[in-house]
Each structure stands twice: as C-alpha cells, then as structure tokens.
Amino acid sequence: MNYSDLEKKYIFQTYKRNPVLFVKGKGKYLWDDKGKKYLDFFSGLSVCSVGHCHPKVVEAIKKQSEKLIHTSNLYYLKPQIELAKMLSGMFFGGKVFFSNSGAEANECAIKLARKWGSINKNVKNKAGRYEIIAFNDSFHGRTIATLSATGQKKFHKDFNPFLSGFKFAEFNNIASVKKQITGKTCAILIEPVQGEGGINIAEKGFLKELRKICDKNKLLLIFDEIQCGLGRTGKMFAYENYGVEPDILTIAKSLGGGLPIGATVAKPNIADTLKYGDHGSTFGGNPVCCSAAIEVLKIVSNKKLLKNIKEVGEYFILKLKGLQNKHSSIIKDVRGIGLMIGIELKIEGKGIVSKCLEKGLLINCTQDKILRFLPPLIINRKDVDTVIDILDDVLNAQTSV
Ligand code: PLP
C-alpha cells in the first residue's frame, strides 16, 4: 500500500491532503520523498516563519530535550519563565498563560473575558457580563468554544448546539459593532488581519474606534494574532501597525518554530482575574517548546528582519499587482500587509495551487477563491521573482484553456 492508501486506512479523513510526502526542510525549502525541491510560500500555515529547521531553534530543542522534556505546571520551569518574561517585555508588562495551540490560546482568552465580565458587572443592573462580539469571516479555532466565536457558517454545519454568548458584527463596520453591544457584553474579539477569512485587513480607523468603544463601555479588547502576529505584518505584533493596544493578545503558530505552543498574554490586572485552579494545561509551557520559542522571538525581533518583511512584502504586492494587470480576467484583487498576502481570483483557486505544487511552489487557497501567501519571513526579492514567474506560467496556461 502506498502512503495515501495507508493514510486513508488509518487516519481520520478530516484533511484534504496534497499528493506529496515531505521528508526534509531547510530554510525556505522543502524536499519530498523523491528528492524534489519546493519553495515554501505557505510555511506550514504561518508556522515555520523563521524557516524550516532553523539552526538556533534546532540547537535549543536538542539542548533542552537532553536535559528535561517534561515535568508539570505544578513545578517551576526555567524556559517557561524566561519566555514569559520576553513576551511581557513586548506586551505592556503583561502576564502569560501557555497552552499548546491557537484554539487553546483563544479558549483561555474567552474564559478570562467571561470571568472578568462576571466580576466587572453591568453598572446599571449589577448583572454579570459574558457576551463576546466577534466578526463575520473570522477564524478562531476548531474547539467548540472557538468555533462558537468563529463567524463562518461552513464550520458550524452539523456541530450544533454551539456555546451561547457570541455575537457577530461586520468587519470594518463600526455601526454594526455598536448594534451588537448589550448590557451583557464583556469583550470584543478580532483578528487585526483575518487570515482564513481571506486576508481581510482591518482599517486603522476601525481598530481605533473599537478601542474607544471598549474604553467607553468597559469592554476588553482581544486581538487574535495567531496568524498575523510575530513579525508576519512587518511589526512584531500586527496591532503595532495601528497604534491600538489590545487588553488581551493571543499568539501561537510560529511561536514555537514548528513545535506546538500557544500563549494568551494579558495586561497584568486582567490576567490576575484567573486564580489558582481556574485554568490549566498538562503540556502548556512545555520546556522544549518554550526553549524553541525563546529562539524564535530572538530571531523575529531583529530589526533587520522586520524591515526585510516590510520591504519584500511591498515588492511582492507590487509584482502581484503587475500580474493582476496582465491577468485581469482571472485576478480580481491583490491585498496584504507585510508577508501576509492574498490574491482574490474570479475563479476557484485549487487548480492553481495544484499546478504551483507541480512546479515546486507551495501556496494555499482559502475561501475557495483566495490564493494565500504566508512565506517564511526570511525570503528575498529573488524568491518573489521566482514565485511571480511560476504564477505567470500557471495563469497563462489557465487563460489558454
Ligand atoms: N486563530 C487564528 C487567527 C488562526 O488562523 C488559527 C488557525 O489557523 C487559529 C486561531 C487556531 O489555531 P490552531 O489551529 O493552532 O488551534
């Protein structure tokens, strides 16, 4: 039996996999089992941002795994404290809860907001508050709570009932947010750049207004930066592009350089809402994952790299706009920030993704028609030129069909 038959036989069929088996990764490249080399402009869904098997990350994993792989959160862990201190230094002296994934980071944020709302009651009737306003086309994870917060019906089908207490507003529409505020609202949860939803970028004025609304109504502002954080937009955190500070920030994906780790970072007075026993995770803050994450943060916070992300990102968008002019019958829009970029097509995108794969380029398609580019943050203009040439070829073939 080949690997695709074995996968079908032994693994839940929840992923539609591309017909390729990767066996090696280094920097921006991957190799399959036949030795074919690929340029990775997807980074394992924004995970391998510092490149595959970054030597500093590998070294940290090796060193830590030779010393101690796991104890428990019932004891102190040096790499965990060190990583929390780094994150705190980057996020307003905040405190951190460590988990293993993005969904769990959001789960913690939701619990934190609900407990905060139950203590910080409605000023008029003194009732606890628990409602969270999220957004249409958002994506916050696959657990029942984070799916309840996800504003896309396609993820909800067949999994009812969902958690109550989530309301949805239109992205970039303040009036629609105001409509959803009730005496029970405790927080607003938003991705500054929606990833899965199609690379939808929040407008500056919109996030600024959200901050004002939160301050006026005593609501928590939660930014899900699981996909758009940690350098992806050319700043350490996406909110820095807006000059708007959230109260709670969730990160995961690229934090562990490929190892599973999530973090919920909250301003200290808010973080202290959760007390002993209120939340926990067996593996959260595992020392090997934390050691890898420390190296990732060191690499990404390098100003040169952040500058490169902005510059190469702008160059990439410019080149894609050139492609849009050339292939205007196929490309509807090009949008992005830093190295989080999408092409909205007038046709379905999966055929283009497959053709790119055949030509040794990894990209992704979301929302059926949006080609999503999440390359490692270490790419350069030459890599962009390579990608543009491949896309041009694929689109030319598409036009001549
Ligand atoms: N939030 C955002 C913005 C995401 O993009 C994702 C995953 O794509 C998640 C949350 C969920 O993360 P995970 O798959 O690690 O649970």
Boltz pocket constraint, residues with backbone or C-beta under 6 A from the ligand:
constraints:
  - pocket:
      binder: B
      contacts: [[A, 45], [A, 100], [A, 101], [A, 102], [A, 103], [A, 104], [A, 106], [A, 139], [A, 140], [A, 141], [A, 142], [A, 191], [A, 193], [A, 195], [A, 196], [A, 224], [A, 225], [A, 226], [A, 227], [A, 228], [A, 252], [A, 253]]
      max_distance: 6.0
